[in-house]
């Protein structure tokens, strides 16, 4: 499990790598929250392009980060879910609380 | 479901969360004998991960207990996975199975049973307070064409 955090013009991007389950979610949560609480970004992007497995703990991770950045009015973006991950996310109806997109649809935005 | 299994295996391990990845990988590896598609294996791994996580978070809560898994393979590409804990049990199974219901706190989505239900073909949950919970999942892998049939 690995995570890369980068902050660029008010956008905090967390590029996640590996498998997300209840065991690994804890470390991810701590790393993201510590960076987000420090920088209070307007946009938090969770990039799932290198996640090859995720159970509902990943949904919990998304929900929890939504709650956190909502405290200062930040917006949550969930990027590059594979079709398998999208099926789990769709069970939770997350589309109402965050923007879900693929890199190819949003190339310009993610390049900024 | 045919009665006689063509192969079966059992594993048991302590409810450390580091064993979640082991459990789903072990079962996926055993199920590979039925030659499932990648998507079917992914579904199975996800469902197993949910069931094992439930044993860890809810069944054994703040203690460590043993999780018992029995996997059986049947003819016609069917698999059953039974995952059991001897933990606290569930008072109201129906309520626990409702999507978004959780007693796991803010970081849990309450989707465990919903995922098991939608990623397998049959889900049975039996539980007794103070005795533990048993989750049995069955999945039917699609029949794949052999190279002869495809050609």
Interface residues (C-beta under 8 A of the other chain):
Chain A: X19 X21 X22 X23 X25 X29 X53 X54 X55 X56 X57 X59 X60 X61 X63 X64 X67 X84 X87 X88 X91 X92
Chain B: X17 X18 X20 X21 X24 X39 X42 X43 X45 X46 X49 X50 X53 X56 X57 X99 X100 X106 X107 X108 X109 X111 X112 X114 X115 X118
